[in-house]
Amino acid sequence: MAVALVLSPFHVVTFNLIGSVNPSTIAANIALNFADSSGTAVNVLVATGLVLFVITFAVNFIARAIVTRKSSSGVS
């Protein structure tokens, strides 16, 4: 939430992630604004992409740890 507020203070942040009219996701922000960006705006979009990568990596890491723990505890 804090990253969304810092990177895009002009947009309203909503939690409706599955709606078709919600352009405020990280990927949509990059896709919609990259073509018209130049200078510092490109740097902000690249930083946004890096944040998306870190979030994806963290979720995958946590999921892998949960699956590994569940599969090792179930084996007798």
N, C-alpha and C positions, 0 to 999 in steps of 0.2 A: 504494500500500500504506500509506503513512504517513497519508494522508487518511482511509482506511478505519479505521485504528486510532484516530485522534484523534476522529472523528465518532461511532464506535460501539464504544467499548471493551468493551461487554458482550456483543457478538456474536462468534462465531468466524468469522474470515475464511477462506473457502475459494476455491480456484481452479477449482472445477467450475462453470463459467459456463453450461453447457448443460443441467444437470440440472434436473428439474422441482421438486425439493425444496430448492432453494438460494435462500433469501430474503435472502441477504446481498449482492445487487447493489445499486447505488446507486438505480436506479429502484424496485426492490422495497422498499427501505428507506423511500423517500418514500411510496410507495403504501400500505404497511402501517401506517405510524405517523402519517400526517398527520391522520386523523380523530380520533384520541385525544389529539392534542398541544395544548398551550396554553403561552403565555408563551415562555420561552426555547427550549423544544423546537421550536416553530414556526420560530424563527430558525435553529436548527440544520438543520432540514429544508430551509429556503430556501437556506441556505449549501450544503447537499448538492446541491441542484438547480443552483446556480451552478457547482459543481465538475463536475457532469455536463455542463453546457453547455460549459465550457472544454475538457474532454476531447474532446467531440464536435467542437468547433470546431478543435482542434489536429489531430485525426485527419483531418478533411476538408481542412484546409489542406495537410497533408503529402501526402495522396493527390492533391490537385489539382496540387501542385508536381511530383510524380513523373510524373503523366500528361502535364503540359505539357512536361517535360523529355524524356520518351520520344517524344512526338509531334514535337517540334521537332528532335530528333537523327535521326529516321528520314527526314526530308524532305531530298532532295538538290537 
